[in-house]
Amino acid sequence: MTITIAICTYNRASYLDRALAALLSEEGIGKACEILVVDNCSTDETGEVARRHIAGNSEIRYVQEHSQGLSHARNRAYRESSAQYVAYLDDDAIIQPGWLAALHSALHTVGPTPSAIGGPIYPAFEEPPPAWFDSDYVTRTFAKEMGPLKGLAAIFGFSGGNMVVARSLLEALNGFDPALGMQGGFANFGEETDLFARLYGRFGNRTYYAPDMAVWHHEAAHKYSPTYLARRIHAGASYSVRHFAHVYGRPRAGVFALGKMFKQAGEGLMRLPFALFLRRQRFRAARNMVTAGGAACGLFRLFGGGLRD
């Protein structure tokens, strides 16, 4: 078995149904490739959906992880796998045709060196977003062309909704930090970036970007609310300081945080005049200022005792 495609899910049976249907229609599924559904304490019809697909497809397995939290579920996935690589897809992500072929091509390119591979994520909006919303914020493209990520991108890595990691690397790093990531209905972030920061710090740059390995990701309407966006942007900036410290230590992470604060605040102030006339500039200006605030929070945690080693 070369690849385990893991879908970790919690109470989203209808999304899981669509995700599995898209995977099963992909050419090559079942040939040195399995699908693993990790049910993380669901109380809806998730189990029934998985068993219905399993009934006609031997390439699907279903397990239950009773420790609540996305990181627990993702760790269960790689521990259940005997494959060389574990591909993580969100339960509300739909692969684009050719996703598996692009992954195989990337694996051929990276060769025997254990690596992490990621592809783009494009939004599939539940409802048309507000006029002020910038869809670039929920579009995840990681480089201009295929190949290793560069600079800070190599440290922070790929989004967990469409990433593939060598199982040997996951085992060496003891997987994802259970203190980070979604926990039931509680939105928490940072587990993927934390993993990649530790990966970079221990093994160097093992990333490879595969632009044809793309997915559509469901964007629920509640994610367009200013409150949700502010919380997510702030948390991402704060966690980025922690992840930088994993690689370079606290002093350099402090310099990174200060640079991020001033850069983002400066860009936000420069956008304010344009924001009076252009709606999307309002979103970008607000995003800059919230990011600066998140970096400041990360800096405080870094030297105020709130950052765990």
C-alpha positions as CSV (number, residue, x, y, z in Angstrom):
1,M,0.0,0.0,0.0
2,T,1.6,3.3,-1.1
3,I,-1.0,5.9,-0.1
4,T,-3.7,6.1,2.6
5,I,-6.2,8.9,1.9
6,A,-7.5,9.9,5.3
7,I,-10.7,11.8,5.9
8,C,-11.1,12.8,9.5
9,T,-14.7,13.8,10.2
10,Y,-17.1,15.0,12.9
11,N,-20.8,15.3,12.4
12,R,-20.8,16.2,8.7
13,A,-22.3,13.1,7.1
14,S,-23.6,14.9,4.0
15,Y,-20.2,16.4,3.3
16,L,-18.5,13.1,3.8
17,D,-20.9,11.4,1.4
18,R,-19.9,13.8,-1.4
19,A,-16.2,13.6,-0.6
20,L,-16.2,9.8,-0.8
21,A,-18.2,9.8,-4.0
22,A,-15.7,12.1,-5.6
23,L,-12.8,10.0,-4.4
24,L,-14.4,6.7,-5.6
25,S,-14.9,8.2,-9.1
26,E,-11.1,9.0,-9.4
27,E,-9.2,6.7,-11.6
28,G,-6.6,4.7,-9.7
29,I,-8.3,4.5,-6.3
30,G,-7.8,1.0,-5.0
31,K,-4.5,0.4,-6.8
32,A,-1.9,0.6,-4.0
33,C,-4.2,3.3,-2.5
34,E,-6.9,3.1,0.2
35,I,-9.4,5.5,1.8
36,L,-9.6,5.6,5.5
37,V,-12.5,7.4,7.3
38,V,-11.7,8.4,10.9
39,D,-14.9,9.2,12.7
40,N,-14.1,11.5,15.6
41,C,-17.1,11.0,18.0
42,S,-19.8,11.8,15.4
43,T,-23.4,11.5,16.6
44,D,-25.1,11.9,13.2
45,E,-25.2,9.5,10.3
46,T,-21.5,9.5,9.6
47,G,-21.1,5.8,10.4
48,E,-24.0,4.8,8.1
49,V,-22.6,6.9,5.2
50,A,-19.2,5.3,5.6
51,R,-20.7,1.7,5.8
52,R,-22.8,2.4,2.7
53,H,-19.8,3.2,0.7
54,I,-17.8,0.3,2.2
55,A,-20.5,-2.1,1.1
56,G,-19.5,-1.8,-2.5
57,N,-15.9,-0.8,-2.2
58,S,-13.2,-2.9,-0.5
59,E,-10.7,0.0,-0.7
60,I,-12.5,2.0,2.1
61,R,-11.9,1.4,5.8
62,Y,-13.7,3.0,8.7
63,V,-12.4,3.5,12.2
64,Q,-13.6,5.5,15.2
65,E,-11.4,7.7,17.3
66,H,-12.9,8.5,20.7
67,S,-10.5,11.2,21.8
68,Q,-12.2,14.4,20.6
69,G,-10.1,16.6,18.4
70,L,-8.9,16.8,14.9
71,S,-5.3,16.2,15.9
72,H,-6.2,13.0,17.7
73,A,-8.1,11.9,14.5
74,R,-5.2,12.7,12.2
75,N,-2.8,10.9,14.5
76,R,-5.1,7.9,14.5
77,A,-5.0,7.9,10.7
78,Y,-1.2,7.6,10.3
79,R,-1.1,5.0,13.1
80,E,-3.7,2.9,11.3
81,S,-1.9,3.2,8.0
82,S,0.8,0.8,6.7
83,A,1.3,3.0,3.6
84,Q,4.3,5.0,2.7
85,Y,2.3,8.2,2.6
86,V,-0.8,9.6,4.3
87,A,-2.9,12.0,2.4
88,Y,-5.1,14.2,4.5
89,L,-8.3,15.7,3.0
90,D,-11.0,17.7,4.8
91,D,-14.4,16.0,4.9
92,D,-15.9,19.0,3.1
93,A,-13.2,19.0,0.3
94,I,-13.9,17.6,-3.1
95,I,-11.0,16.5,-5.2
96,Q,-10.7,17.9,-8.7
97,P,-10.3,15.3,-11.5
98,G,-6.7,14.2,-11.9
99,W,-5.9,14.7,-8.2
100,L,-4.5,11.2,-7.7
101,A,-2.5,11.3,-10.9
102,A,-0.9,14.6,-9.9
103,L,0.0,13.1,-6.5
104,H,1.6,10.1,-8.1
105,S,3.5,12.4,-10.4
106,A,4.8,14.4,-7.4
107,L,5.8,11.2,-5.6
108,H,7.8,10.1,-8.7
109,T,9.5,13.5,-8.7
110,V,10.5,13.5,-5.0
111,G,11.7,9.9,-5.3
112,P,12.7,7.9,-2.2
113,T,13.2,10.9,0.1
114,P,10.3,11.1,2.6
115,S,8.5,14.4,1.8
116,A,5.4,16.4,2.3
117,I,3.3,17.3,-0.7
118,G,0.6,19.9,-1.0
119,G,-1.8,21.2,-3.6
120,P,-4.0,24.2,-4.1
121,I,-7.4,24.7,-2.4
122,Y,-10.1,26.6,-4.2
123,P,-13.3,27.9,-2.4
124,A,-16.7,26.4,-3.1
125,F,-19.0,29.0,-1.5
126,E,-22.1,27.9,0.2
127,E,-23.7,31.3,-0.6
128,P,-22.3,34.3,-2.6
129,P,-19.9,36.1,-0.2
130,P,-20.5,39.7,0.8
131,A,-19.3,42.3,-1.7
132,W,-16.5,43.4,0.7
133,F,-15.1,39.8,1.1
134,D,-11.9,39.0,-0.7
135,S,-12.0,35.5,-2.1
136,D,-8.2,35.4,-2.3
137,Y,-8.3,34.9,1.5
138,V,-9.8,31.4,1.2
139,T,-7.8,30.4,-1.9
140,R,-4.8,28.4,-0.9
141,T,-2.0,28.4,-3.5
142,F,1.4,27.9,-2.1
143,A,3.9,28.8,-4.9
144,K,4.1,30.1,-8.4
145,E,5.2,26.7,-9.8
146,M,5.7,23.1,-8.9
147,G,8.6,22.3,-6.6
148,P,9.8,22.9,-3.1
149,L,8.4,25.8,-1.1
150,K,10.8,28.7,-0.4
151,G,11.5,31.0,2.5
152,L,8.9,31.2,5.3
153,A,6.5,29.1,3.3
154,A,8.7,26.1,3.7
155,I,8.5,26.5,7.5
156,F,4.7,27.1,7.7
157,G,3.9,24.4,5.1
158,F,0.6,23.4,3.5
159,S,-3.0,23.6,4.6
160,G,-4.3,20.4,6.2
161,G,-7.3,20.3,3.8
162,N,-5.0,19.0,1.0
163,M,-1.7,17.7,2.2
164,V,0.3,14.4,1.9
165,V,3.0,13.5,4.4
166,A,5.4,10.5,4.5
167,R,4.3,8.3,7.4
168,S,7.9,7.9,8.5
169,L,8.0,11.7,9.1
170,L,4.8,11.7,11.0
171,E,6.1,8.9,13.2
172,A,9.4,10.6,13.8
173,L,7.6,13.8,14.9
174,N,4.9,12.0,16.9
175,G,2.3,13.5,14.7
176,F,0.1,16.5,15.4
177,D,-0.1,18.3,18.7
178,P,-3.4,17.4,20.4
179,A,-3.5,20.8,22.1
180,L,-4.0,22.4,18.7
181,G,-6.6,22.0,16.0
182,M,-10.4,21.8,16.0
183,Q,-11.9,20.1,19.0
184,G,-15.6,19.1,18.3
185,G,-17.5,22.4,17.9
186,F,-14.6,24.5,19.3
187,A,-12.6,26.2,16.6
188,N,-8.9,26.0,17.3
189,F,-6.1,26.3,14.8
190,G,-2.4,25.9,14.1
191,E,-1.8,22.1,14.2
192,E,-0.7,21.8,10.6
193,T,1.7,24.8,10.8
194,D,3.1,23.4,14.1
195,L,3.8,20.1,12.4
196,F,5.6,21.7,9.5
197,A,7.6,24.0,11.7
198,R,8.8,20.9,13.7
199,L,9.4,19.1,10.4
200,Y,11.5,21.9,9.0
201,G,13.5,22.3,12.3
202,R,14.4,18.6,12.4
203,F,14.7,17.5,8.8
204,G,14.9,20.8,6.8
205,N,12.8,21.6,3.8
206,R,10.9,18.5,2.7
207,T,8.0,20.2,0.9
208,Y,6.9,19.8,-2.7
209,Y,4.1,21.8,-4.3
210,A,1.9,20.0,-6.9
211,P,-0.3,22.6,-8.5
212,D,-2.5,20.1,-10.3
213,M,-3.3,18.2,-7.1
214,A,-6.3,20.6,-6.4
215,V,-9.5,20.4,-4.4
216,W,-12.6,22.5,-3.9
217,H,-13.2,23.3,-0.3
218,H,-16.7,24.1,1.0
219,E,-16.9,27.6,2.5
220,A,-19.8,27.8,4.9
221,A,-21.7,31.1,5.1
222,H,-20.9,31.7,8.8
223,K,-17.2,31.9,7.8
224,Y,-17.9,35.2,6.1
225,S,-18.9,36.9,9.4
226,P,-16.5,39.6,10.5
227,T,-16.2,38.0,14.0
228,Y,-15.2,34.6,12.7
229,L,-12.7,36.1,10.2
230,A,-11.1,38.4,12.8
231,R,-10.7,35.5,15.2
232,R,-9.2,33.2,12.6
233,I,-6.8,35.8,11.2
234,H,-5.7,36.9,14.7
235,A,-5.1,33.3,15.8
236,G,-3.1,32.5,12.6
237,A,-0.8,35.4,13.2
238,S,-0.3,34.6,16.8
239,Y,0.5,31.0,16.2
240,S,2.9,31.9,13.4
241,V,5.2,33.4,16.1
242,R,5.1,30.1,18.0
243,H,6.0,28.1,15.0
244,F,8.9,30.3,14.0
245,A,10.2,29.9,17.5
246,H,10.1,26.1,17.1
247,V,12.7,26.5,14.2
248,Y,14.8,29.5,15.2
249,G,14.3,30.0,18.9
250,R,12.7,32.8,20.9
251,P,15.1,35.7,20.1
252,R,14.8,35.4,16.3
253,A,11.0,34.7,16.7
254,G,10.8,38.0,18.6
255,V,12.4,39.8,15.7
256,F,10.0,38.0,13.3
257,A,7.0,39.1,15.4
258,L,8.1,42.7,15.5
259,G,8.7,42.7,11.8
260,K,5.3,41.2,11.1
261,M,3.6,43.7,13.4
262,F,5.1,46.8,11.7
263,K,4.8,45.5,8.2
264,Q,1.1,44.5,8.6
265,A,0.2,47.7,10.4
266,G,2.0,49.8,7.8
267,E,0.2,48.1,4.9
268,G,-3.1,48.5,6.7
269,L,-2.6,52.2,7.2
270,M,-1.6,52.6,3.6
271,R,-4.8,50.9,2.4
272,L,-7.1,53.0,4.5
273,P,-7.5,55.9,1.9
274,F,-8.4,53.3,-0.8
275,A,-10.7,51.6,1.6
276,L,-13.0,54.6,1.6
277,F,-13.9,53.9,-2.0
278,L,-13.0,50.2,-2.6
279,R,-14.9,47.6,-0.6
280,R,-12.2,44.8,-0.9
281,Q,-9.6,47.2,0.3
282,R,-11.6,47.6,3.5
283,F,-11.3,43.8,4.0
284,R,-7.6,43.9,3.2
285,A,-6.9,46.8,5.5
286,A,-8.8,45.2,8.4
287,R,-6.9,41.9,7.7
288,N,-3.6,43.8,7.9
289,M,-4.5,45.4,11.3
290,V,-5.9,42.2,12.8
291,T,-2.8,40.3,11.7
292,A,-0.6,43.0,13.4
293,G,-2.6,42.5,16.5
294,G,-2.2,38.7,16.3
295,A,1.6,39.1,15.9
296,A,1.6,41.4,19.0
297,C,-0.3,38.7,20.9
298,G,2.2,36.1,19.8
299,L,5.1,38.3,20.9
300,F,3.5,38.7,24.3
301,R,3.0,35.0,24.7
302,L,6.6,34.4,23.5
303,F,8.2,36.4,26.3
304,G,5.3,36.4,28.8
305,G,5.4,32.7,29.6
306,G,2.4,31.7,27.6
307,L,4.3,29.9,24.9
308,R,5.0,26.2,25.4
309,D,8.3,24.7,24.2
